[in-house]
Amino acid sequence: MTQDKRSLAVDLGGLVLPTPVLIASGCAGTGRELSGLVELRKVGGIVTRTITVEPRPGAAPPRIAETRSGIVWNTGRQNPGIDAFIATELPAWAKVGAPLIVSVGGGTLEEYVRVTGALQGQPGVHGIEIDLSGPDDELERPMLGAHAERVTEIVGAVARMSLVPVFAKMPGGLDVVPIALAASRAGATGLTLTGSPPAFAIDAPSMHATLGAGPGWLSGPALKPLTLRSISDVARALPRMPLLASGGIATATDAIEALLAGATAVQVGVAAMIDPSAPVAIAQGIVAELKRRSLLSPMHLRAAMRSAEVAT
């Protein structure tokens, strides 16, 4: 077995990435912020911050609070709105050279449809990721993605319209399998597992919430066991569905564990904000693991684990 036959490329339902390591939503800005810090062409792909129909100014500061196990954050989905994104940000993304997945969000079915429609045929857009963790303004529910029938409606509408692969990002902190099954049946190309679970941080001396917005979301190392559980459960329920592990992936070991659990690719968030070169280093670590195990590609890691389970 020779090195030139070994490949890190993965196929996410028709979207072929050069490596299985992406930068997660909201962690790469417009790509220009990372220019000179990391060679983005060596990154498997980039997921944009979540884009909505209208511009959103975002949450009041502070927006990030450090904890012993990660960060609690709330950006309030700050973004320029779909029209400004297409006019000013998307051209810069297209020059980066890495596959681009646009995260889309909204509080109503119409908003998801409008954002998706505006992205169709736009140069440089390789995929769409549906953020399902926000509130459902239309049905007056605190989290849109917590209800299987609503996920079916939103994902189905986006999937029917889209000319590129569609990935549904499952909310964190839920029994994800029923929601994953609903998204799959509605036509999702793949699933991102999972969004950040709800969290809260308090500053004891001031006796106030640490974040300006009050409640927030948890990201960082504490999420890895939750991510592995979600990947493992959904991989059993949907063995042919491309799965992207998101949450607590900071090292090559983390990524390899996610691939062994059933992920097709991983998304790196907090680690990429701390060290922009982390996604490239993680991909290099996966290559080293493949060489050590005499495997040709990341997809063979999961197969090797299944063989080991059968043997025992």
C-alpha positions, 0 to 999 in steps of 0.5 A: 500500500503506497502513500500516493493511493491514500486520500483524505477526500470525502463525498457528502452526498455529491459534495466532494471535500478535499479533507473531512475537516471543515470550519464550523459556522460563525468561526471563519468570518468571511474568510478574509479574517483568516487570510495569512493565518492559514492556507484555506485551500488546505481546509476541507470546507467552510461553513458561513455564519448563519444568514437571514433575510433581513440584517441582524445587529446581533446580541448586546455585548459581552457575547462570550464567557469562558468556562472551565469546559468551553465557552458560553456565547450568544451572537444574536445571529449577527449578519448583514442579511441575504442581499448584502451577503450576496453583494459584498461577502459572497464574492470574497468567499468565492476567492478563498478556494475552499468549498463553501457551505452557506448556513441559513436561518429564519423564524418562519418558513417563508424566510428560509425559502427566501434565503434559499431562493436567493442563493440558487445559482450564486457562484461559489456556493457549494452547499446549504446548512439549515440552522434549526436552533433558533426560535420559531416566530411563526408558531411561537415556539422557543426552538424550531428544530425541536419538533419533527413535523416542523423540521419536515416542513422547513427541510423539505422546502429548502431541499426541493428548491436547492440546486446544491446539497442541503445539510440539516443542522440538528439542535443540541440538547435533544433526543436527536434521532427522531429529528434526524429521521424527519430531516432525512425523510424530508430530503436532506443530503446530510446532517450536522450533529449537533448545534450548541446546547442551551447554556447560561453563565453568571458573574457572581460578584456582580450578581448578573448574567455574564452575557449581555443577552442573558441566556446563551449556548455552550461550545467547546471540549465539554460537547465531545461526548455528546457529539459522539453519542449523537453521531453513533445513535444517528449512524445506527438509524441512518447508516447511509446518511452523510453525517458531520460531527460538530461540537468539541472537535479540537484535535486529530484524536477528537476527529478520529473518534468522531469518524469511528463513531460514524461521522463522514466529516467533522466541523471545527469551531472553538479550536479554529478560533483559538488556532486558525491552523487547527483544521489543517493540523487535524487533517494531517493527524488523520493522515497519520492515523490512516498510515498507522492503520494502513487504511486508504481513506477516512471512510475505512476507519468506520469499517475497521471499527465495525470489523473490530466489533464483530471480531470481539 
